[in-house]
């Protein structure tokens, strides 16, 4: 085989291995099984050069940069009872890439051209009731299993499902009390710790369940030999005859049955029926001497009449007319030699084969030991935390929409958003975004909070932060506070009240109902105008009727800061309509009295 041919074959097998879906890949249960580098390899049921490996045990997962995904913390709270420990670990259940490459090289040396396709496709396990259950993993630990009152563990959380897919991970997280944290910490320093991970799964494998082999052989050999010697010399006759006739028959019937259907729980009645039928018919055919394979061939006669022609005797004419005379006799030596071999051979072979797939349970466990010896100096994995350390102090800042402006969201405001920033010299900025929508305000959600850590800042101004506010108003552009998007408001206040960029003024309007009756006024319309978001507009209106039960009215007016408010009243009476001039409102109270009716026209003068 040339190099290019072999390379093409390997590439073809690699493509086959890559295109084979783990969900349908099937391996042999016994055939082709081997162990290399302590790893069991199973042969593909259809491609003899494709192999899958059985993972040995779960191991601690690693990130892409090689960092182990483990966190073990002991925390101490000198002022309270929060001391204890935290354990968080991710585990995988396949072979690392380096181990797979080494295994591939060893496999090629053992089986030239073989391809390692990956792990054996693991599937669900079967429960006691026969139903399928998800493959699972379990945490095996005396410390983590003790969650009773007075035990070592406050809580244990796991992801539940086993990481059976290549690249998938399972997680275990636990919060320990002080005793449990100390025991687990010390346990991880040894070669074997009190933390093991067990995997429960299964895989499908092809197995030969029934194999029967029937072989029938019969051989008939017929040998016939005739030797005749006839010598005539000097009126003497010597004849020797020797005849040998031999018939040999050998017959054998072999039936071999390999049956494991009972242990596998399969039905093999159909195979047994076929085997019995074939065996009976074959026996009858082999040993029937009349019409079967054992029928004898037709036997050969040893010496037949006329088999020795040319004898030197006097003819009839010579005997009658010739009389007695001395004739010269010619010596006559004749031989007849016959040999016949008749060999008949009959052979019959039948193979009955039945294969099936079985679900093979697979259980293994791995111990996460010796981690502290390898990673104990790395604070990313092992560290002790003092909860009283100022570095872990936090600050909570509350942002709340000013309750005086909640009703502004009904007609004027769409939403308000807040950009939060806590700047740091040696670390990335701590940022957050808050949003108060119209629906939030209607639901009463007017308060949101931001929490940021101290992170070891020793200056007293570590509580200082910055923020920006954006107000979205209806039919207007969004208003930014501050206006320059590069500027920020700075404060140390623990609470910030969100006030829109306009003011609210509530007016109390009282009506004199008697003046309405006296002047004949039926109704009045009071209009209020001001500047809002830089434009003059009607800020609101009141409609007053003479028959109203309420004589006091309240109205909220939104206007630009320091913008004046003016009002104008229109009166509707029996005597007609009158509109008053604009009047500025300096206070928060307005008292209205109906105007005097116009004087009646003078009576016409007499003649």
C-alpha positions, 0 to 999 in steps of 0.5 A, spaced: 500 500 500 502 506 498 503 512 502 497 516 499 493 510 499 494 509 506 493 516 508 486 516 504 484 510 508 485 513 514 482 520 512 476 516 510 475 512 517 476 519 520 470 522 516 466 516 517 468 517 525 466 524 525 459 523 521 457 517 525 452 520 530 453 518 537 446 517 538 446 511 533 453 508 534 453 501 536 459 497 539 461 490 540 460 487 547 465 482 546 468 482 539 474 486 538 475 489 546 482 491 548 485 495 553 490 500 552 494 505 557 489 502 562 483 504 558 478 499 555 476 500 547 470 497 544 470 496 537 464 499 532 459 494 530 459 495 523 466 498 522 472 494 525 477 499 524 473 504 528 474 504 536 470 507 542 473 508 549 470 507 556 471 513 560 475 511 566 472 516 572 470 523 572 475 528 573 476 536 575 474 540 569 478 545 566 477 552 562 480 553 555 486 556 558 487 550 563 485 553 569 481 548 574 474 549 575 474 549 583 473 554 588 474 552 596 473 558 601 473 558 608 470 564 611 470 567 618 465 572 621 467 574 628 461 578 629 456 573 628 455 565 626 456 566 619 463 562 619 463 556 615 466 554 608 464 554 600 465 548 595 464 549 588 467 544 583 465 542 576 467 535 573 467 532 566 467 525 564 471 524 558 478 523 556 482 530 556 485 531 549 492 530 550 490 523 553 485 522 547 491 523 542 496 518 546 491 513 546 490 514 538 497 513 537 497 507 541 491 504 538 494 505 531 500 501 533 496 495 535 491 495 530 494 499 523 489 504 520 484 504 526 481 510 528 479 512 535 472 515 534 471 518 541 467 516 548 462 510 547 455 513 547 452 513 554 445 513 555 440 512 560 440 507 565 434 503 567 430 503 574 428 498 578 421 498 574 424 497 568 423 505 566 428 509 563 432 514 567 436 519 566 444 518 567 446 521 573 451 522 578 452 522 585 456 526 590 459 521 595 462 524 601 461 523 608 461 530 610 456 533 604 451 527 606 450 530 613 445 535 612 441 534 619 441 539 625 448 539 628 451 536 622 457 538 617 453 541 611 448 547 611 446 545 603 448 541 597 446 543 590 448 539 584 446 539 577 443 532 577 444 529 570 451 526 569 455 529 563 455 524 558 456 528 552 463 530 550 465 537 553 459 537 558 460 538 565 456 537 572 457 541 578 456 540 585 456 546 590 455 546 598 455 551 604 459 548 610 458 550 617 465 551 620 466 544 622 465 541 615 469 546 612 475 544 616 474 537 615 473 538 607 479 543 607 483 538 611 481 532 606 483 535 600 490 536 602 491 528 602 491 523 596 484 521 597 479 526 599 472 525 602 469 528 595 468 522 590 463 523 584 460 517 581 457 516 574 451 511 573 449 510 565 449 505 560 451 503 553 448 499 547 452 493 545 451 488 540 452 481 542 451 474 539 445 470 542 444 464 538 449 460 534 448 453 531 452 449 526 450 443 523 455 439 518 453 433 515 459 429 511 459 422 508 464 419 503 463 412 499 469 409 496 468 403 491 474 399 489 474 393 484 480 390 481 480 384 477 487 380 475 486 374 470 492 370 467 491 365 462 498 361 459 497 356 454 504 352 452 505 345 450 498 342 451 498 345 458 493 350 461 495 354 467 490 359 468 490 364 474 485 368 477 485 373 482 479 378 484 478 383 489 472 387 491 471 392 496 466 397 498 468 403 504 463 408 507 464 413 512 459 418 515 459 423 520 453 428 522 456 434 527 451 439 531 454 444 535 449 449 538 451 456 542 445 458 546 445 464 551 438 467 549 436 464 556 441 469 560 439 474 555 432 474 556 430 472 548 426 467 545 429 462 540 424 458 539 424 459 531 431 458 531 430 451 535 425 449 530 429 450 524 435 446 527 430 440 529 427 440 522 434 441 518 437 435 523 432 430 521 432 431 514 439 431 513 440 425 518 434 421 513 438 423 507 445 421 509 443 414 512 438 412 507 441 406 503 436 406 498 435 413 495 440 417 500 447 419 500 449 412 503 446 408 496 451 403 494 454 403 487 453 398 482 458 392 483 463 390 477 463 383 475 470 380 476 470 375 469 465 375 464 464 371 458 468 372 452 473 376 456 479 372 454 478 372 446 484 369 441 484 362 444 489 357 439 484 351 438 483 347 432 476 349 428 471 345 426 473 344 419 479 342 421 477 337 426 472 333 421 476 333 414 483 334 416 484 328 421 489 327 426 495 331 424 501 334 428 499 341 428 504 346 431 501 349 437 503 357 439 504 358 446 498 363 448 499 367 454 494 372 456 492 377 461 486 381 463 487 387 468 481 391 471 481 396 476 475 401 478 475 406 483 468 410 485 469 415 490 462 419 492 463 425 497 457 429 500 458 435 505 452 439 508 453 445 512 448 450 515 450 456 520 444 459 524 446 465 527 442 470 531 445 477 534 441 482 538 443 488 542 443 489 550 444 495 555 450 494 559 450 498 565 456 502 567 458 505 573 464 508 575 467 513 580 473 518 581 476 521 587 477 529 587 483 528 592 490 531 592 487 538 590 490 542 595 497 539 594 497 542 587 493 548 587 493 550 595 498 556 593 493 559 588 488 563 591 483 562 585 482 555 588 483 556 595 483 562 600 480 564 607 476 570 607 474 574 613 467 577 612 469 583 617 474 585 612 473 592 610 475 590 603 468 586 603 464 592 605 458 594 600 454 600 599 447 600 597 444 606 593 437 607 592 434 610 586 426 612 587 421 616 583 419 622 587 412 621 589 410 628 588 411 627 580 408 620 580 402 623 576 406 626 571 407 619 568 399 619 566 400 624 561 407 627 560 412 622 562 414 615 558 419 613 562 425 615 566 432 611 566 438 612 570 446 610 568 450 608 574 457 608 575 462 607 580 469 609 578 476 605 580 483 606 579 486 599 578 479 595 576 474 596 571 468 601 573 462 598 576 456 600 572 449 599 572 442 601 568 436 602 571 429 603 568 422 606 570 417 605 565 409 607 565 407 600 567 412 600 573 410 606 576 402 604 575 404 597 579 407 602 585 414 600 583 418 606 584 424 604 588 430 600 585 437 599 588 444 598 586 449 595 590 457 596 589 463 593 594 468 597 597 474 592 594 479 595 599 478 602 598 481 606 604 479 613 603 473 615 606 470 617 600 469 610 597 462 611 597 462 616 592 458 614 585 456 618 579 449 617 575 446 620 569 438 621 568 434 620 562 427 623 562 422 621 556 417 625 555 411 625 550 411 628 544 418 631 546 425 629 545 428 625 551 431 630 556 438 628 559 440 630 566 446 633 565 445 635 558 452 633 556 452 626 555 459 626 557 458 629 564 455 625 570 452 627 577 456 626 583 454 624 590 455 620 596 448 620 598 445 613 600 438 615 596 437 619 590 430 622 588 428 622 581 425 629 580 423 631 572 426 637 569 420 641 570 416 643 577 409 641 579 404 646 582 398 644 585 392 650 586 386 650 590 380 653 587 374 655 591 367 657 588 362 662 591 356 658 589 351 664 592 354 669 587 353 664 581 345 664 583 345 671 584 348 673 577 345 668 573 351 664 572 350 657 569 357 655 568 364 657 568 371 654 565 377 656 568 384 655 563 391 655 566 397 656 561 404 656 562 411 654 559 412 647 559 419 644 556 420 651 553 413 652 549 407 655 552 401 651 552 395 650 556 396 646 562 389 644 565 382 647 565 376 646 570 369 646 568 365 649 574 357 649 574 352 652 579 349 646 581 355 642 583 355 639 590 363 641 591 365 648 591 373 646 592 377 644 586 384 641 586 388 641 580 396 639 578 399 644 573 406 642 571 411 647 568 418 649 567 422 651 573 420 659 575 415 659 569 409 663 571 402 661 571 396 665 568 389 663 568 383 666 564 375 665 566 370 664 561 363 665 564 356 663 561 350 666 564 343 667 562 344 674 560 350 671 555 357 670 555 363 673 558 371 672 557 376 675 562 383 677 561 389 673 563 391 674 570 397 671 573 397 666 579 402 668 584 399 663 590 396 656 590 389 659 592 384 662 587 377 664 589 372 665 584 366 669 584 361 670 579 361 677 576 355 682 576 350 681 571 350 687 566 346 693 567 339 693 564 339 697 558 335 704 559 328 705 558 326 709 552 324 716 553 317 718 553 314 723 548 
